[in-house]
């Protein structure tokens, strides 16, 4: 252990001990006499005395006590423990002296006010209240030696908990050793013992023996004390605190403490926390204090965070680099020189975009305030159907047709009281007044089936169905917007114009709407284009400019229906260059931004780059965008830049924003990633989005979802889908699921079907491999049964790793192949667990696929196919979970199908396919499949054929309670592990305790595992092991659940028995 210096901020938090500091016995605190303390809490004490858990001895002692001269054996200790009053302990010290006060306080630790009240416990406990033991620690630090020795003798009494004894007298080695020998050490004791340890081995012992550490800001005095007593050894305790999930504010404080520690280990820890709040700031602080230690740590780290911070320091602190350079190792100096040399590797272009040379905001005249007119479009709802489209829609047939006696009433249908297929049937079958009443009152939920049938309703009922379509648009624009493409109205037109400002699907719909209606849309757009400022006006202006591209005079003529003044205003609008439409004040560059730290932006071909002097103007353009769309000039610049280089530049800008803890005024930097980002952006941003809610940044995470949606590539949507399924933060998962559902709605798919389509092929061959071309040499990457990568040379010889480029290799090809290899490993690593889990869920919940989808998205997919060929599949009679298995088969290497005897099998094009569960296979067939896969040496991605099958007893089938698991006691964290199998904890009850774990079945019924004492939300281990009270089904009986799912549920519960406490 090595001492290190700390500023007053930390030294003032240190809890003094004998021989250090200027300890005072809390003189500012007011002494509180026993009588005053008792009278202040008499009402609560009376309640406790009435409890059956309070013994007669305690009750009689308190009721008989003379509080001016209290009983030191029982009454006063009970009051000390119940009240936790440090003022009362100070009064006791003053009145009776140190030794009697210690004895009384020792007895008080057998009581407590948190959950034991005045119940006497035979063993002393470590309280969550530390003010009283801290007072004793400070008191002993000031005692004369003889009195101190007497006090220490008292501390060795078994009535005092060893942790308290070590905390109060940390200079006594035997007391500290006795406390550290306790295993396990709880998190309250951890805080106290941090104030007692002083060697590296003691810190290590403390950390190893403490399984769970909670680190709120109130723990900071303990860490400050450990930093002074144990020096640099405190880094191990800080690392343990982070590993156990320290409180966010506590993490920021601990990073600041680490920043004062001059060791490579401290820097390595800080780099690991770079992406969290305060992380980059702590790294900068540490680097400023200890550059000779920090620079090598950054140079050798190999992490993105280290590279960002090192580049920033090298380029902005040349004098400090020169000073530190003699003490640096050769590798660090070489890295620094490389950063300097690469800063401007490309020559600057001599023909950059004109808009950057002469930005519209330079020298501009003050624009006149645009006129605002309150116009009302008194226009009828009008339809324009493309040729044949209305006829095609009217030819649709519902899934189910009603006979008259079963026709539901339109009122209940409109209220959503019937199912999807009933609504389809009613739209087709109802006629006359009932049909009109239905569509006029219909409030579609905008699910995929509603959106699918809205166009039919519009085609059949015209303007009578129009209100329902608008209601659907209000609920889910993405789902319903396309249904309104044939419609012109004063409501639809401005909404479509607003969609022009978006990216992705809604913008495409808006463009289709403009193409459909052409100049006929002008009259519907003019009121919004001349209305109040906002997104709707900007959208309508953009729509009119697009229509006026070749028909400017006609647009003005049609606007004249509102009068000459509005028409003149439209003429001025169309003559205005949209690039000159700017805010009243052009934003200044953020103070935190260093343009010199950003990489060059290459032009197409990457032979030249945008001049650095023009970068500030480009950044200003980035700032001018709004929440819906970028400034038009940015699109102009992007069109003449290399897309990959521009995405890298935008990400470097984001990294600076991140280094400054995401300045709240500059959220445009995050939006910019959606406008300029690519798949590499997605790979870097997705982990941050998933982590932000844990750093109290939920809204930033939601904005990140918008970025993924805006980028819109297959990889981006794959990550969006993954977040909707896997992140531990329920609110973020729900937001991502909403976005996925909106996209699925638009495509008339379920979210699960969309998930099937969102697995990129990653550029793999049909066999699931990719060739890495170094020029003279080639290597092949493939994936095993768990989708873990393996590497071979061109002849199939296995290799442990991709070699570094040799002198004989093509340098450009080798560099590209190395980058491809790295990206492929990262992408597939993320996709692997997702796809394996999805297939396992498909088996558990008996999800079915039609034959066409099975072939297209599973069999033929180069990555998913690797897994598909290692499983046994089934053709089923119907898509229902209990549907009989007609035939089991596997997918061969050539994507043909074969049965258990390895004979060819033809899959009918109308077949329904699913992952077979062993509960559906006879014993002989199961054995045949196991033998066949073993013969082919096919390992399965998850236990399928080897999966245990569990069944209900006859008596369990007719009940809703599974009594066989009653009174089973297991650790809390084992129950938390059920989340991987789809179990969720219920809503927290009193004191934030969750009393059950629930599995929601496809039917909507719930299987609940009721627990005692329950799992606290913030501290799952706080109340100890959990005992199962009952396992019950909310509706129906267990016999109603299909055999596959009940086997899976019983497997989950049986697994708990393996962890019985």
N, C-alpha and C positions, 0 to 999 in steps of 0.2 A: 504494500500500500504506500502511495506517495501523497503527501499533503498538497493541496492546491489552494490558491487564494480565491476568496469570494467577496463580492461587494456587500455593502451594508444591507441591501435588500434581503440577502439570504442570512447574513450574520445576525440580523435582528430577529430572525425566526428560530435560531438555534435555542434549544432548551438547555440551560446551563447545567453543569454537574460539578461535583467537587473537584476543584483544581482548574476549572476553565470559566472564564467570563467574570461577570460581576453579578452573581445571582442575588436576587432580592426575594424575600418570601411574600411576593404578591402584595406589597404594602398598599397599593391603590385600592385593594378590595376591602369592602366593608365587612367587618366582623358581624356575624349573625348569631345571636345567642340561641340556646336550645329552645327556650320558651317562645321567642319570636318565630323561629323556624317552625315549631310545632303548630302554633296558632295559625300561621299562614297556610298550613296544609292540613288542618284538622278535618275539613270536610272529606277530602280524599282519603285521609287516614281512617276515618270512621267507616268508609265504604270497604276498605281493605280488611279492617278488623271484623267486619260482618261476614267475610268470605269463609267458607268451610276450610280452605287451604291454610288459613292462619291458625297456628297452634294456640292452645289455651295459655301456654307459658308466655308467648310473645304478647298475646292479647292482654293478659293480666299485668305484665310488666309495663306496657305502655299506658294502660288505664290508671295504674297506681303510681305512675312516675311523678315525682316533683321536678318539673322541668327547670327550676332554678338550680337544682342539684341532681341532675339526671344520673340514672344508673349506667355506669360505664360498661357493664357486662352485656346488657341486652337492649335496654330502651334507647340509649344514645346511639349504639351501632345501627339499630333498626332505622332510626331517623336519619342517620348519615347515609345509609344505603338507599332508603326510599326517596329522600329529597335530592341526593347527589350534590348538596350545597357545599361549595368550596368555602363560603363564608362561615358555615357552621364548623367545618374542620379547622379553619383558622382560629375561631373562638375556642375550640377544644385545645388546640396547641397552646394558646395564650393562657387558658385557664388551668390546664392540668399538666402541661409539659409534654416534651417530645415522646417519651416512652409510653405513657398512658394513652396519648393521642394515637400513636401507631397501633397499640393494642385494640383500641376502640374501632379504628378504621379497618383493621384486619377483620374484625367480626362483621363489619358492615358489608364486606364483599360476599357475605352469605345471603344478603338480601338484594333487591333491585327493583326499580320502579318501572322498568320497561315492560316485562311480561310476567314477572314473578310477584310483584307487589310486596307484601310483608310475609310472604312464605319463606320460611327458613330452609336453606339448602345445606346439606351436610358438607359439601365441598365449596371452597371459595371459587368465585368466577371472575373472569376478566371483563370488566364493564366497558361499554362503548363510551362512557364518560371518563375523560382523562384529567379533568381539572384537579380532582383531589389527589391522585398519585403525583401529579406534577408539583403540587404545593409541597408535598412531603419530599420530593426530590430536591427542590430548591431549598427547603428548610435544612435538610441534611448537608447540603453543600456549604452551609455557613456555620455549622456547629463546631465548637471546639473539639479537638481530637478525642478526648475522653468521652464526651457526650455522643459523638459520632459513633464510637465503637459500641457503646451501649445500644444505640439505635440499630446498628447493623446486626447485633445479636438478636434483637426482636425480629428483624427481617428474615432471619433463618428459621423462625417458628413455622411449623407446617400449616398454621392457620392462615398464613399469607401465601397467595399464589406465587410460584416461582417467577412468573413473568413480571408481576408487580415488584417483587424484590429486586430483580435485575434492573428494572427501569429506575427505581428509586435510588439504587446505589450501584451505578454502572462501573464503578472503579473496583468492585469486588469480583475478581475473576471467577471464584467458585459459584457465586450467584448467577452470573451470566452463563456459565457452562451448564448449570442445572436447568435454566430456562430453555436453552437451545436444545437440550436433550429431549424435550417434550415433542412427541410426534403424534399426529400432525399438529402444526401450529396454525391457529385460525388467523383470519385477516386482522382482527383487532389486536391480537398479541403481536402480529408482525409489525404494526406501527410502533408499539411500545418498545419492542426489541431492537428496532432500527436505532433507537436512542441509546442502546447499550453496547452494541457491537463496535469493535475498533480494529479488527484485523481482517485480512482478505479471507482467511479460512472461516472466521465467524460469520461474515456476510454470506459466504457460500453455503454454510450449514443452515443458516436462517432461510435462505431462498429455497434450498432443496427440501426443507421440511415444511414449507408453506404451500399447500396445493392451490389455494385460491387467494388472490390478492386484489383488494379493491382500493383504488387510489383517488379519492376525492381531493379537492383543494385543501381540506382540513388535515390531510396527511403531510403537507409540505414541511411543517416544522420537524417532523421525524426524518425526512430525507435531508433537510438542511443540517440536522444534528449528525446524521450518519456521514455526511460529506466532510464535516470537520473532524469527526472522530476517526473515520475509516479512510478518509482521503479518496483516492481514485478507485478504491474497491467498491464505492457506492454505485459504480456503473452497472455491476451485476444485479443489484437490487432494482435499479431503474429499468433494466431490460426485462426483469421478471414482471414488474408492474405493467409495462406495455404489453407483454405477452398475455397477461391475464385480462386485458381490456380496461386500461385505466380510464377514469373519467376524462372527458374531453378537456375541461379546464385544467385538470390535474396534469394531463399530457403536455399541455403548453408550458406549464410551470416546470415540469421535469426536463423538457427540452432546453429550457433556459438554463437550468442547473448543469446539464450536460455540456452546454456551450462554454462553460467556464473550466471544464476538465481538459487538461492538455495532453490527451492520450489518443493514439490511433483508434482504440476501441470506442472511445466516445464519439469520434467522427463517424466511424462505421455505423454506430447506432443511429446517429442523427440522419445519416443518409437513408437509412431504412424508414425513417418517419417523414421524409421530405414532402410527400404528397399530402400530409395532414396539416390541419390548421397550426400555424406557427412554425412549421418544420423548416421551410426555406429561410425564414428570418433567423432561426437558431443557428443554422449552418453558416449564414453570413456573419453572425456575431462571433461564432467560434473561429472562423477563418481570419477575421480581423484581429482577434486576440492571439491566435497561435498559427500564423501562416506556415511556419516551417514544419509543423505537424500536419496541418490540414491539407496543404497542397499535395503531398504524396498520397494521403488517404483518398483524395478526390481523383487523382491521376490513376491510381491502381484499382479503383472501385469497379469500373466497368458498367456502372448503372447510368441510366439516362439522367437521373437527378444530379449525379456527380458531374457528368459532362456539362450539363447546363450551368451549374454553379461555377465550375472551373473556367469555362469559357467566359462567363460574365466577369470573373475576377481578373483573368488574364488581360482582357480587352479594356477594362476600366481602371485597373490599378497597376500600370506599368512600373511606377516607382517602387511599390511594395514588392513586385515580382523581382525587380533588379536587386533589391536588398536581401530577399530571401534566397535568391538563386544559389549562392555559394554553399548553402547548407543542404541543398536538395540533391537527391540521387540522380544518376544519369537518365534513368527512364522517365522520371518526372520532368526533368528539363527538356527531354526530347518531346514529350507530350505537349508541353507549353509552346515549344517552337513550332510544332505542327499546327496548333490552333492559330497561331499568328500567321503562318504561311498560307493556310487554307481560307482565310477570311475573304480574300478577293482573288479566287483562283481563275475566274473567267474574265475575259476582257469586257468592258462595258460597251453596250450597243450605241452606235452613233445615230440610230433612227428609232428612238423610243416613242411610245404613244403620245400623240399631240396633246391629249387631255391632261397628261401629267406635266408636260412642259408649260402649258398655260391653263391651269385649273380654273374652272368657271367661277370660283369664289374669289379669285385674285382680281382686284380692281373693278369688281362688279358695282353697278349702280344699285341704289336701294330700290328694291322691287315695290311696285304699287300693290297695295293690299287687294287680293282678288275679290271681285264682287260676289255677294251671296244673295241668291234669290230663293224665296220660298215658293217653289212651284209644285203643283199637284198633277200627277199624271192621270188624267181622267180617261184611262184607256182600258178596254176590255181584256180579259184573259184570252190569249190567242194561242193556237197550236199550229206548229209547222212540222209535219211528220215527213221524214225522208221517204222516198218512194218505196213502198212495200213494207215499211217498218210497222205500221199500224196493223196491217193484215197479219203479219207474222206474230205479233203479240196476241191478237185476238184468237189465234189458233191454239194457244196454250191450253193444256188440259190439267185439271187439278189432280192431286194424288188420290183424293177420295171424293166421290160424288154422293150427294144426299138424295134420298128419296123423300117425298113430301112429308111423311109422318115424322121423320127425324130432322127436319130442317130447324136449326136453332133460331132463336129470335135475334133480330139484328141488334137489339139493345145490348144483349149480353155479348155478342160478338164485338161490337164497337167498344165495349168496356174491357175487352181482352180476356173474357171469361172462358173462351174456348181455345182449343189448340191451333197450331199452325195450319194443319191440313184442313181443319174445319173452316178456317177463314178462307183458304184457297177455294174450297168447294162453294162457299157462300158467294164469293165474288163472281163465280161463274153461273151458279144455279139460281140465285135470287133474281127476281124481276120486279118491275113496277115500283110502287112506292117503297116497299121494303128494301129493294136494292138501293134506291136513291138515299133513303134514310141511313142505310148502313155506311155508304161511302162518305156522306156528308158529316157523320159523327165519328168516323173512324179515326183513331189516334195511333198510328202504327208505332211500334217500338223500334223501328229502324234496324231490326235484326236482318240477317241476310235473306230470310224468306219474305219478309215484308218488302224490302227493297226490290226483291225479285218480282213481286206481284204488284207493286205500285205502278210500274209502266203499263201492266195489263189494265189496272183500274183506270188510269188516265186514258188509255186507248178506248175503253168501252164507255166510260161515263163522262169523259171530257171535263168541262169546268166543274161538274159536281164532285169530282174526285180531287180537284185541285187543292182545297183546304187541307185534306189529309196529307198530300204530298208536302205542303209547306210545313205542316206539323212535324213530319218526319225529318225535313231539312233542319228544323230547329233543334231536334234531338240529336241528330248525327249527320253533319254536313257531308262527311266522306261517304257515308252509306247511301244517302238519298240524293245527292246533287245530280248524279248522272240521269236520274229518272226525270229530271226537269229540263233536260236539254231541249225537248220540243216545245217548251212553254215560254211565252212572253207575257210578263205582267209587271206592274210597278213594284211588286215585292221581289220577284225572282231576278229581274235585270240587275239591280244594284248589288244583290248578293253574288251573282255570277261575276260581276265586275270586280268585286272585292276579292274573289278567288284568284283573279289574275295576279294579285300581289303575292300569292303563295307559291311554294315550290311543290313539285310532285303531282299527285293525282288530281287535286282540286284545280290546279292551274290548267291541266290538260282538259278537264271538264269545261272550264270557262272558255278556253279557246274553241272547243267543239261547239259550245253554245253560240259564240260569236259567228263561227262559220255557218251554223245552221240558220241564223236569223239575219245576218248581214246588216244592211242599212235599215231594215225594218226595226232593228233594236235601238236606233238612235233616239226616237221619241221616248223610249222607256228609260234611257240612260241620262238624258239631259238634266232632270231634276236633281239627281244625285251629284252630277258633275258640277253643278252650280250651287250645291247645298253647303252645309256646315263643313268645316275642315275636319279631316279624319280619314280613316282607311277607306270608308265607302266612297268619299269624294275622290281620293287618289285613284281608286280602282276604276271608277267611272271615267275619269279623265284619261287613264291609260287605255280603256276600252275604246273611247271615241278616237283617240290618236291612232289606234290600230285600224279602226274602220276607215279613218280618213287618209290612210297611207296612199291610196290611189283615188280617193273620192272626197277630197276636202270640201269642195263646193257643195256637193250633195249633202254632206253631213250638216253644214251650216244651213242649207235650205230647209232641211227637215227640222232643225232646231227652231226655225222661224215660226213653227206652230205655237210656240210659247210667247211670241212677240219679238219685236226687233231688238230690244235690249238684250234679252237672253241670247239671241242668235249672234249678236255682236260679241258678247262675252265668250261664246264658243269659238268664234273666229279667232279672237285673241289667244284663247287657249291652244288652238291648233297651230298657231304661228309661233308659240313659245317652245323653245328648245327644252325638252324635258331634263336635259343635263343642267340647266340653269335653275331648276326648281330646287331651292335650297332653304334651310331654316334661317331665321332672322340672324342667329349667331352661329357661325361655323365653329365647331368645338376645337379647343386647343388640344395638342397632344398630351396624354397623361404624363404627370411628372415622373412616374415610375418607369416609363418606357424608354429604353435605350435603343434607338434604331440601329446603332452601330453593332449591336449584338445579334441582329437578325441575319440569317444567311442570305446570300445573293438569290435573286429570282431569275432563273434561266429563261431564255426565250426558246421557241421551238428549235429542236436540234441540239440544244445545250452547248452551242458554240460561243454564245455571248450572253450578257446579263443586263438587266435593267440597271441604269446608273443609280448609285447609292443616293445621290443628291435628290432623286425623285421619290425616294421611299416615304418621306414624311407626307407628301401629297397623297400617296396611295393609302397610307394609314388614315388620313383624314377621310378619304372615300369610304373606308371601312366603317368609320364612326357615323357616317351620314345615313346608313341604312336604318330601317325601323324594325319592329318586331316581325313584320310580315315579309319584307323583301329588302334586298340590298339596293343601294344607290345605283342607278343605271350606269353611271360611269365605271363602276367596278366590273360590270359585265364586259364593258368595252376593253378594259385593261386585261381581264382574265382571258379574253379571246386571243390575245397575242402573246400569252405567256405559256410556258410549259406547265401543264396541269399538276404533275407530280411535284415540281419545284415550288409552285405556288402553294400547294397544300403543305409542304414542309415549312415554307415561310410562315404560313398562318399558324401552324402548330408551334413554331418557335415563339411567335407572338403570344400564343396561349401560355407557353411555359413561363414567360416573363410575368404574365398576369397571375399565374399560379404562385410564382415566387413571392408575389406581393399579397398573398392570402386572398386572392379573388376580390379586388376592389369593387365595392358595390356599385360605384358609378360607371363601371366599364363592362357591363354584362355583354356589350356588343362583341367582345372578344370571343365569348363562347358561341354566340350566334354565328360569328364569322366562320366557325368550323363547319357549320352546316352548308354554308355557301361555297366554300373553297376546299373543304376536306375531301379525303378519299379513304380507301380501305385501311391504309396505314393510320390515318386519323382515328378511325373506328377502333382499331386494335389498341391504340393508346388511351382513348377516351373512355371506352366501355368499363374498364376496371375502376376508373375514378367515379363514374356515375354510380356504380354499385357500392362504392365506399362512402360517398358523400352523406347519405342519410345518417350514418353512424357518427358523423362529425357535425350533426345539427344543421345540415345543409340540404334539406329535402327539396326545397324549391329549385335550388341549383341542379339537383339530380333530375327533376322533372324537365327543366330546360334542356338538360343533356339528352333526354329522350327525344325532344323535338329536333335536336341536331342529328341524331341517328336517323330519324324519319326523313329529314331534309336531304341527307346524303343519299339515302334511298337505294344503295347498291344491295346486292344479295348478302354480302358480308354484314352490312349495316343492319339489315332486317333480321338476319340470323342472330345478331347480338341483342337486338330489341326483343326478339322472341325469347331468347335465353333469360333476359332480365325478367320477363313476364312470368317465367316459370320457376326461377331458382333463387333470386335474391332473398335474403332473410328479412328485408324490410317490407312489411305488408302493404303500406301505402304506396311505395314506389312500384311494387309488383303489380298492384291494381292499376296504377296509371299506365304502365307498360302494357298490361293486358287490354286496357281500353284502346290503346293505339293499335294493337294487333287486331282486336275485334273490329275496329273501324276499317282497317285495310281488308280484313277477311270479308266484312259485309259488302264492301265495294266489289269484291271479286266473286260474291255469292258462294263463299266457302265458310266452313266452320274454322275457328282458330286452330284446331288440331290439323285440319286439312291444309291450312296455310303453313303451319309448321312443317308439314311434309315437304312443301315446295320451297322452303327457305333454307335448305341445306345446300350451300354452294358446292360445286364439284371441285373447287380449288385447282383447276387445271389438270386433274389427274386423268390418266388413261382409263378405258373401260375396266381394266384389271385392277384399278386402284393404285397405280404407281405413277411416278413422274421421273423424267430423265433430267439430270443436272449436268449441263454441258460445259465442260472446261475447254473445249476446242479439241485438242488431241486426246483428251481423256473424258469419259462419261461415267456417271454414277447414277444408280437407281435407288429411289426412296420408295418404300412400301410400308404397309401397316398390318400389324398382327391382329389376333382376335379381340384385343382390347383397344385397338387403333393406336397402339404405341408404335412409333416409327422404327424401321430397321433400314440399314443401308447396305448396298452391294455395289461391286464394280460392274462394268458392262458385261462381264462373263458370269455374273451371279455369285461371285465370291464375297462372303460377308465382310463388312468393314465396321470397325467400332465407331468411327467418326469421319466426317467429311474432311479430307485433307486440306491443308493450306495450298493456295495456288503455287505451282512450281514455275521456274523461269521459262519452261517450254510451253506453258499453258497460255491461252489467249487471255490477257488481263481483263478485258471488258466482259467476255463471256464468263470467266471465272467469278468476277465480282457479282455479276447478275445472278449466277447460279447460287452463290453463297447467300445472297440476299433472299432468293427464292426459297432456299432450304430453311433459312431461319423463319421466314414468314409462314411457310407451310407447316413447320412444327408447331408454331404458336397457334395458328388457326385450328389445326386438327386437334391439338391438345384441348382447346376449348370446346370443340364440337364433339369430341369423343364421349365424354361423360354424358353430354346431353342426349346423344343418339342412343347410347346404351340404355340410359334411364327411360327414354321415350319408348323403346321396344319392350322394356320390362313392364312399364305401365300399361302398354297395349295388351300384354299378356294378362296382367293382374285384373284389369278392368274390361277385358274381352272386347277391345276395340276392333272393328272390322274395316276392311278396305275393299273397294270394288277391284276387279281384276285389272282394269286399265290403270288405275292409280298405283296398284301394287307393282305392276311391271315398270311404270314410268318413274316412280319416285323411290322405289326400294330396290328392285332387282337390277335395274339399269343404272342406278346411281353409282358412280365409281367409288365413293367412300362408304355410303350406307350399305352397298352391295357386299362389302367385305364382311359385315356383320350378318347380313341376310343369309349368306351362304353357309353360315355356321349354326343356323337355327332350324328347327322343324316347324313347318307351317301347316295350316289346315284349310281345307275348303269346307264351308259351313252352309247349312240349308238357308239360313237367313242371317241378318245382321244382329239379331237379338242375342244377349249374353247366354241364354240357356239353349240356343239353337244347336241341334245335333251336329257333330263333326261327321262330315261325309267321307273325307279322305285326308290323310296326312301325307305331306311331301316335303322335299327339300329342294333347294336351288343349287344346281351343279355349277362347276367352274365356268362352263360355257353358257350359263344362264338358262339352261334347259331345266326341266323339272323331273324328279324321280321319286319313286315311292320307297317304302322301307326295305323292299327286296332289290332296290337299285334298278328297277324297271322304269322305262320312260313313262311319264305321266303328262297327259294333256290337260291344261287348265282351261276350263270353259270361259269364254269371254264374259259371261254373265255371273261368274262365280263370286262368292263373298269369301274373302281371305282373312285369316287372323293368325296370331302367334299361338301355337298349341301349348296348352298347360298339361303337365303330366296327369292331372286329375281326369283329363278327357281321354286318356289312352289306356287300353287294356294292358295287363302286365306283360303279355307276350309281345305286344306291339312296342311297348316301351323298351323292352329288352332288345328287340330287333333294331330299333333306332339307335340305342346306345352302342350296340356292337358295330353298326355301320359307320357311325361317326368316328368311333375309335379306329376302325380299319383305315379310314381316310386321314387319320391323325388331325381331326378337326376339333380344336378346343373351342368351347362356347364362350361368348362375351359375358354371360352371366349364367348362374345355375338354371338350366331349363329342364333337361331330362333327369338330372340328379336332384332336382328340387323335391324336398319332402312334401308329401300330400297329407293333409290333416282333414278329418271329417268329424261332424257333429255326432254325438250319441243320439239315440232315438228320443230320449227325454229332452235333450237340448233343442231339438228341432221345433218343438211345440211351445217354447218359452221365449221370452225376450231378455233373459238374464243368464249369463255364463258363470255359474257359481264356482267352477273348478279353479278359477284364478283369485278367488277371494282370499284376503289376508296375505297375499304375496307381497313381500317387502323388497324394494330395489332402490338403488341410488337414483337421485333425481336426474342426473345427466344421462342415464340409460333411457329414461322415458323421453328426454328431449331428442334422443337419437331416432325415435319413431317418426320424426318429421320427414325423414328420407322415404318413408313408406306412405306418406300422405296423411299422417296424423297431425292435428293442430291443437295447441292449447286453447282452452276456452277463454272467454272474456274475464279479465281480472275482477275479483270480488273485493271485499273489504281488505284494506291494507295492501292492495296490489297482489293478492294471492290468487293463483289460478288453480282451481280445484278439480279439474278434469282434463283429459286428453281425448280428442274427438276425431273419428274418421267419418267423413260424409260420404255416403254411398251414392251411386248414380241415380238411385230412386229418390234421393232427397232425405231418406232416413239417416239417422246418425247412430254410430256405435260409440258409447262414452265409457271411458275408464275413469271412475271416480276415485280420487286420491285423498289421503290424509297423511300429513297436515296440509298438503297443497304446496305449489311451487311459487315462491315470490318472483315477481317479474325481474327485478334488478339483480337479485342474489339467489339463483336457483338452488344453491347448496345450503342456504342460511338455516332452513328448518329441518335439515337432515334428510334421511331416507324417506321414501314414500311407500305407504301401504295401500294396496288396491282394496277399496271397499266393495266395489261391484263393477261388473262389465255388463252394460245393458243397452238395449236397442230401443230407439225412440218410438218406432211404430212398427207394427207387424211382429213376426217371430223370426228367429234365426233361420228356420227352415225356408223362409221366403228368399233368402240370399242365394245366389247361384253358387254351385259347388266350388268353382274356381276362386271366387272372391272370399268365400268363407274359409277356404283352405289358407289363403293368404293372410286373412285376419288372425286365424288361429296360429299361423306360423309366427306372426309378429308377437303375439302374446306368449307363445311357447318360448320364444327367444328371450323374453324377459326372465323366465325361470332360470336361465343359465347365469343370470347376474343376481340371483337371490342374495340378499344381505344376510 
